[in-house]
Amino acid sequence: MNAIVALCHFCELHGPRTLFCTEVLHAPLPQGAESRDSPGQCEQAEEEEGGIQMNSRICSHSPAEGASAEASSPGPKKSDMCEGCRSLAVGHPGYISHDKETSIKYVSHQHPNHPQLFSIVRQACVRSLSCEVCPGREGPIFFGDEQHGFVFSHTFFIKDSLARGFQRWYSIIAIMMDRIYLINSWPFLLGKIRGIIDELQGKALKVFEAEQFGCPQRAQRMNTAFTPFLHQRNGNAARSLTSLTSDDNLWACLHTSFAWLLKACGSRLTEKLLEGAPTEDTLVQMEKLADLEEESESWDNSETEEKTPVFPEGAEGRELIKCPTDLSSLSGCGSWQSRKLSVFKSLRHMRQVLGAPSFHMLAWHVLMGNQVIWKSRDVDLVQSAFEILRTMLPVGCVRIIPYSNQYEEAYRCNFLGLSPLVQIPSHVLSSEFAVIVEVHTVPRSSLYPTGPEDDQSLSKYEFVVTSGSPVSADRVGPTILNKIEAALTNQNLSVDVVDQCLVCLKEEWMNKVKVLFKFTKVDSRPKEDTQKLLSILGASEEDNVKLLKFWMTGLSKTYKSHLMSTVRSPAASECRN
């Protein structure tokens, strides 16, 4: 992460001052921070912090080198600093950590060596300890602009038995130019910086309590209440943070914490290039995942009770099935198993197994939103059939009950797996809004031609597809079904290419669904205008209209709420008027 993390202090003599800062370097190290490998001058240690290996060097220069570095530094002069304003000793070049994974160096000084960076950090320091503070003067706040960068600042107090009010004021700031990235990192930065602050305050509190126990300051100050203010102010201003925490390795620890913070914060968020808006299937999957997370949290927070299991429709390549102790109960056990499906391999494979007329009837009912019922003893077979057929529909239109020992109404599911012993109601058997696939076990024989993709396990089954309203062979059917069957019969197209064709066809018709939804549900246009729109979309036939109306139920809540908010906005009202 291209940012600077700094620890700042409000000195009673000199005002806001930067104590310690860590920056990221992608280029050669600046002057005064170069590591030297001569023996006796550098101590090299291998550290591993949070899974990140860093090579830390702590080097010392001669007094002459320190003096020259101080003369060229943009920071304040030695005469303008007291013990409370200083972190590293004179001549100390700082701390360097090498990230072996990315070849990035994390360098810590009291002040940045670059004049422009020094000015940015200095201004952020002053603002964080003066005007940009939250109520109570302790807590996080965000401020900044495009010119001087954006700042996450967390102010806090450190106990000091010699300070006025028995505490001193500090802040930890993170500065970067990317406002959106910094805002998105707010929860992460808040938690980690709060942990650093808690550690500092805990160490200082132990020192404070020990000093108060040995020499209570409150009674002593009451006896010297009339001491001139300036005399007392000059007497207790200079006290370093290492003295307040009694930690000689404080700055090395802060360097490690700040370097890890920059590394981890830069790794947790990555930018991805999207070549277009997310599809409706993606939006629906995200919404269902969010609903499942909320439901799981409510289960964790509530008492244990029987609940109806939720079958996530967004998972690809697998299906959630109930534990084998009770396959019929919809509110049974809470354990789930992930089962790999490999009986039906593709739509083309299913068409070869069922035969072209039966597959045409089955696919027509699937696209129209009618209930598809599979009766078989083989649970894996039913699972694989549903896994293949669901690819013809948008994710939001799929409602599956994988296997049950009792019939479930169509409003609960459009894909239903049943045991062969289940009795289907007569009104469903004669309904035009349902199709039934019965799987019978027969002796191994050549019931159908064996294709190149056929699986030997299917040779023992006979598939009977029936419906109360069979689809006639001369019926045109929806346009998308004709295109799907044309792709399946084209042997020049591989299975992967057919899958991509299916994705494109679904996206094409979902765009038509969006137009129709806005035209009818949002804009409330008359029926005559709707017919003209359907003709323009190439979907004026009866089957196409039914398909569009069914697929309209698969639109994401995000898209619908976006359209409604757009219609209610003042700008949209003015455009209509």
Stockholm file with secondary structure:
# STOCKHOLM 1.0

chainA/1-577         MNAIVALCHFCELHGPRTLFCTEVLHAPLPQGAESRDSPGQCEQAEEEEGGIQMNSRICSHSPAEGASAEASSPGPKKSDMCEGCRSLAVGHPGYISHDKETSIKYVSHQHPNHPQLFSIVRQACVRSLSCEVCPGREGPIFFGDEQHGFVFSHTFFIKDSLARGFQRWYSIIAIMMDRIYLINSWPFLLGKIRGIIDELQGKALKVFEAEQFGCPQRAQRMNTAFTPFLHQRNGNAARSLTSLTSDDNLWACLHTSFAWLLKACGSRLTEKLLEGAPTEDTLVQMEKLADLEEESESWDNSETEEKTPVFPEGAEGRELIKCPTDLSSLSGCGSWQSRKLSVFKSLRHMRQVLGAPSFHMLAWHVLMGNQVIWKSRDVDLVQSAFEILRTMLPVGCVRIIPYSNQYEEAYRCNFLGLSPLVQIPSHVLSSEFAVIVEVHTVPRSSLYPTGPEDDQSLSKYEFVVTSGSPVSADRVGPTILNKIEAALTNQNLSVDVVDQCLVCLKEEWMNKVKVLFKFTKVDSRPKEDTQKLLSILGASEEDNVKLLKFWMTGLSKTYKSHLMSTVRSPAASECRN
#=GR chainA/1-577 SS CCCEEEEEEEETTTEEEEEEEEEEESSSCCTTCCCCCCTTTEEEEEEEETTEEEEEEEECCCHHHHHHHHHHCSSCCGGGCCGGGCCSCTTCCCEEEEETTTTEEEEEESSCSSHHHHHHHHHHHHHHTTTSCCTTSCEEEEEEETTTEEEEEEEEEEECTTSGGGEEEEEEEEEESCHHHHHHTHHHHHHHHHHHHHHHHHHHHHHHHHHHHHSCHHHHHHHTTTSCHHHHHHHSCCCCHHHHHTCTTHHHHHHHHHHHHHHHHHHHCCCCCCSSCCCHHHHHHHHHHHHHHHHHHHHHHSCCCCCCCCCCSCCCSEEEEECTTCSSCTTCCCCEEEEECCSSCCHHHHHHHHCHHHHHHHHHHHHHTCEEEEECSCHHHHHHHHHHHGGGSCGGGCCEEEEESSCCCTTTCSEEEECTTCCCCHHHHTCTTEEEEEEEECCSCCSSCCCTTCCGGGGGEEEEEEESSCCCTTCCCCHHHHHHHHHHHCTTSCHHHHHHHHHHHHHHHHHHHHHHHIIIIISCCCHHHHHHHHHHHTCCSHHHHHHHHHHGGGSCHHHHHHHHHHHHSHHHHHHHC
#=GC SS_cons         CCCEEEEEEEETTTEEEEEEEEEEESSSCCTTCCCCCCTTTEEEEEEEETTEEEEEEEECCCHHHHHHHHHHCSSCCGGGCCGGGCCSCTTCCCEEEEETTTTEEEEEESSCSSHHHHHHHHHHHHHHTTTSCCTTSCEEEEEEETTTEEEEEEEEEEECTTSGGGEEEEEEEEEESCHHHHHHTHHHHHHHHHHHHHHHHHHHHHHHHHHHHHSCHHHHHHHTTTSCHHHHHHHSCCCCHHHHHTCTTHHHHHHHHHHHHHHHHHHHCCCCCCSSCCCHHHHHHHHHHHHHHHHHHHHHHSCCCCCCCCCCSCCCSEEEEECTTCSSCTTCCCCEEEEECCSSCCHHHHHHHHCHHHHHHHHHHHHHTCEEEEECSCHHHHHHHHHHHGGGSCGGGCCEEEEESSCCCTTTCSEEEECTTCCCCHHHHTCTTEEEEEEEECCSCCSSCCCTTCCGGGGGEEEEEEESSCCCTTCCCCHHHHHHHHHHHCTTSCHHHHHHHHHHHHHHHHHHHHHHHIIIIISCCCHHHHHHHHHHHTCCSHHHHHHHHHHGGGSCHHHHHHHHHHHHSHHHHHHHC
//
